[in-house]
């Protein structure tokens, strides 16, 4: 499949059923692209309800604008890192990766960067505690007197409390020497332990790291791009010291020799676009360029409050044309809500919208329930598939 294949007359809400059929037909992982987070969440909810056997993973987009002076929230970054770690290490079988236009355009570290970048803690397993502590610090976990928030850990003798991004509650790890004696959830308010677990997975909270190679690459790329380093350059010196500063994600390209697309994370994915995605890509590409130009203008005006530096667009984002070239090689299926002229590269979905019961709801002399029952009976007789 090298050309775009169109499934037309696809009612909103029927997409999960089509995706399930495509998975069964092609036996390939699906990268499903939606316009925004709301549509992404709606698709996932539809899969949970209509196709519970499909394993859907999500790669959330940043919750800030490109080149924003704000920064993505730690929870979003941690969720992204967890998903990328999962894919790179095949920790779970992923049938569908749900992405947005924004998260598709954004470039990522190499899959090799996340290879082995996780810890699976099992009850009864012996671990090197020094290596364990060094790893969770490298993952971005922060030491705290008492664990209250995701990303925090605390050490009290043979007990380590930690709040992984993969869990709704923090966990308490009991050690007997170097052996994990028990893992239990605990309440952040009472600090009382509760349900036991057999294992817990710890993944990085960041898409970047502070190992010596990463810091060296950052310093070299930083000097090449921005020139000499001043004594008061907080970003440069913080990275040199291995300290995270908020908003450092905007400098992601400097930590690596090159970045990759989400399409590079799968061996042979099939890509599915929701309706009108092509226009959404063009609009978001324009937004990225406009945001970059705006930040450049601020720097030219020499606003004393603007100290952050920005990286080139091409180092941080794909463009629309590159997206189309990549997905055309992989195989692209597009869902269209409207009709499509018949061709060898298109088919009708086979679904239709159900009838509108607004008239019955407004008529005090009519029963919506009776009308709905009669309508369903007529569908069963005709064996026509509709989507409510």
N, C-alpha and C positions, 0 to 999 in steps of 0.2 A: 504494500500500500504506500505509494509515493505521492499520490495526489490527495487533495482534501476530499473526503467523503462526507456528504451532507445527509443528515436524518431530518427531514422536514416535518412540519405539522406536529411538533413535539410540545405538548402542553406543559406549562410550568408545573413542576412537581412530579412529572413522570420520569425525569432524568435517571434516578437511581435504578429503575427497572431496566432501562436501556443499557446502563453501565453493567449491570449484572449479566445481561445477555451477551454483551461484548466480551466480558471477561471469560465467560464459558465458551465463547466461540474462538477467541484468539489465544487464550491461555498466556496472556502477557500482562505485566503490571500496567496500571493506568495512571497517568498524570492528568488530573481533572482540573481544568482552569475555570474559575469563576471571576466575575467582574470585581467583587469586593467581599469583605468579611461577612456581611449579612447574607449574601447568597451562598457563600461557603458554608456557613452554619446551617442554613436551610437545607442544603444538599446533604450534609452529614446527618441531620435529623431525619431526612427522608430515607436515607440508607438504613439508619437504625430501626426505623419503623417498617419499611417495605422489604428490605434485604438484609436482615440481621446476620446472615452468614458471610457478608462481605466485610473484610477487615479494612477499615478506612483510617488512614493517618492524616494529620493536618500539619502543614507548614504555614504558620501564621505570618502575615506581613508585619512590618514595623507599625507601631501605633503612633507614628509621627510622620511628618512630611519629609520627602527627600531634601537633604541639605538644610534641614530645620535646625534652629538654634536650640530646640529642645532635643530630647534623646529618647530612644525606645525604652519602654519599661523593662526592668530586669526579668519580670515574669515572661514576657514575650520572647526575649532573647534566650532565656533558659529553655522555653518550650521548643524554640527553633533548634537549639543545640541538641536537645533530646531526640527530636525527630531525625536530624541528620546523623546522629550517632546510631540510632536504630537502623537506618537504611544502610549506612556504611558497614555495619557489623552483622547485618541480617539477624538482628535480635528477635524480631517477630516477622511473620509473613505479612507483607503489605500488598493487598489487592489494588487499593486505590490511594494515591496521595492527592489530597485536595489542596490546591494552591489558588492564590488570587493573581490577578494581573500584576499587582505590585510585587508580590513575593517571587513571581516568575522572572521579572525583569532584573531583580537584584542578584548580583553575583555572590558566590559562596566560596569558602575554603575548599580545598581539594577533599574528596572523600577519604583519601589516605590520611588526612589530618585527624579525622575522627576514628580511624581504625584503631581499635584497642583502647580508645579513650573513654573507658567506663569501668566500673567496679561492680561485680555481682557478689554480694555478701550472703553466704549461706550459713545457717546454723550448723555447728560442728566443724566448719572449715577453719583451718589454721591460716592466719595471715600475719604478715610483717606489719606491726603497728606503725612503725616509722614510715614505711612506704605508703601505708594507708593514709596517714595524716598528710604526708607530702602530696599525695595525689588529690585529696579533696581540696587542699589549699590551691593547687594548680588548677583544679576545676572551677575555682572561684568561690568556694564556700568561705564564709566569714566566721571567725571565732567570736563567741558571745558568752557572757556569764550565764545566761539562761536562754534557751532556744524558744523563740516566739514566731519567727517569720521564715518562709522558705529561703534556703540558701545559708542558713546559720547552723553552726555546730558548737557543741560544748563538751569539754572533757572533765570528768570527775572520777579520778582513780581508774577503776576497771570498767567504767561506764562512759560511753560516748553517745550523746544525743545529737541527732542530725535531722534536718528537714529537707528531704529530697524533693525535687520538682515533680517527680513521678507519683508522689503520694499526697493525699488530701490532708494527712496529719503527720506530724514528726514521728520519728522512730527512735527507740532507745536500744542501743546495742550493748549487751552485757558480755564482757570478756572473762574467760578463765585462763589467765596467762595470755597466750597468743591465739587461743581458740575462741571462736564466737560461741558463747554459751546460750544466748537467747536474743531474739529481736522482737520488740513489742511496740505497738503504737502507744502514744501518751497524749494526754490533754494539755494544751498550751497554757491553760488557765490554772488548773489544779496541779499540773505536772505529774498526775497519777497515771501509771501504766495501765494498759487495757489489753486489747486483742493481740495474740502472738502471731508472728509471721515466720515462714520457713526461710524466706530470702527477701532481699531488697536490692534494687538496682540504683546505682549512683552514676549520673552522667554529668558532663560539664555544664556549667551555667552560662558559658560564654562561647562565642564563635571564634575566639582568639585566645592566645596563651602567652605566658611570660617565661617560657623556657629560653635558654640562652640563644638558640638558633632563631627563635621568633623575635627576640629583642634585637639581635644583631641585624636581622633582615629589616626590621622596622627602622633602626637608626640609619642604615645605609640608604633605604628608600626615602626616608624623611629628608636627609641632607641633599640627596639628588633632586628632590622635588622642590624643596623650600630654601635650599642654600644653607648658609651658616646658622648655627644654633646659638641663641642668646642664653645668658645665665638665668633669665627669668622665664624661659620657655617651659611651662608647667607640663605640657603633654610629653615632650621629649624626655625630660628628666624623670617624670613619673614612670614611664615605660622602662627607662634604663634601670630604675630602682625596683622594677617588678611590681609597681603599684597601679591598680586600676583607678581611672578617673571617669566620671560619668560622661557619656557621649563619645567614648573612645571607639565605639562601633563605627562612627562616621569615618574613621581612619583605617578600616579593615584592610584595604588593599595594600597598605604599607607593611603589614605583618607577613606577607607571602610574596613569593616570586610572581605568582599569577593567581587569579580567581577562576572559578568554574561556574557553570550553570546547573540548575537542578536537574536538567536532562542528563548530565554526566554522572548522576548518582545511580542510574539504573542501566543494566546491560542492554535491554531491548524493550523500552517502554512504548506504549501507545498513548498518544495525546488526544484528549477530548476537550473541545472548546464549547462553552455554553453560548447561547445566542448573543450576537452583537459583540463578541470578544475582540474582533479585529479593530473595531472603532475604539474600544476601551484601551487597547494597547497603544494606539496612536495618541489618544488623549493623555494617558499617563506618561508617555514618552515626552510629550510637550510640557507636562507639569514638571518633570525632572529638569529639563533644560531651562525652564523659566525660573525654577527655584535656584538653580546654579547661577544663572545670570543675576538674580536678585542678591545673592550672597556676595558675588563678585563686586556688584555695585556698592554694597555696604563697605567692603574693604577699600575700594577706590576712594570713597568719601572719608576714609580714615576715621571712622567712628571709634572713639577711644574705648567703648565698651565691647567692641568686637575684636577678640584676640585669637579666636579659633581659626585654623587654616582649613582649607577644603581641598579634596582630591578631585582629579578630573572625572567627568561623567563616564567616560569609556572604561575607566579602571574600576568603577563601582557598579555599573549597570549595563545590561544588554540593550540594544535598540530593537525596534520592531522588526526590521528587516532580518536581523540575526535570528530572532525568534522564529520567523517564518521559515528561514533556511533550515534551521535545526529540526523543527517539527515536520517539515516536508520529507526529510530523510527518514524520520522515525515512523511516520504514519499519523495522519491527522483526521479525526472525525469531528464534525461540527454539528451541534444541535440547532435547529432553526424552528422558531415558534410558528412562523408563517409558511405559506406554500412555496414550493420550489419546482421549477420546470423539470419534467422528467429527463433523466440522463443516466448513463451507466455508472456515474459516481454519486447517485443519490437514491434515496428511498423514503417512503412515508413511514412515520413512526407506528401507525396502526392504532394510536390512541386518539381520543377526542375529548374535549371538555364536556362535562355533564350539562344538563339543562339548568337554567337559572330558576330558582324557586322564589324570587323576590315577589312576584305577583301573589303567590299563596301566602307569604308571610304578611303582606299588607291587607289581605282580604280576611276580615274577621269571621266570615262564614266558611272559610276554607281551612282544612287541616293539612299542615305541612307534612306531618307524619304519614298520613294516608296517601298524600300525593307522592311522597318519596317511596313508599312501599309499592305503589302501583308502577312507578317509574322503574324501580329495580326489577320488578317482575317482568316488565316489558324487555329489559335488557337481557335477562336470563333466557327469555324465549327467543330473542333474536341472536343471542350469543355474541353481542357486540361489546367490545371493551371500551369503557369510558373512564375518564379520570375526574373525580369530584374536585 
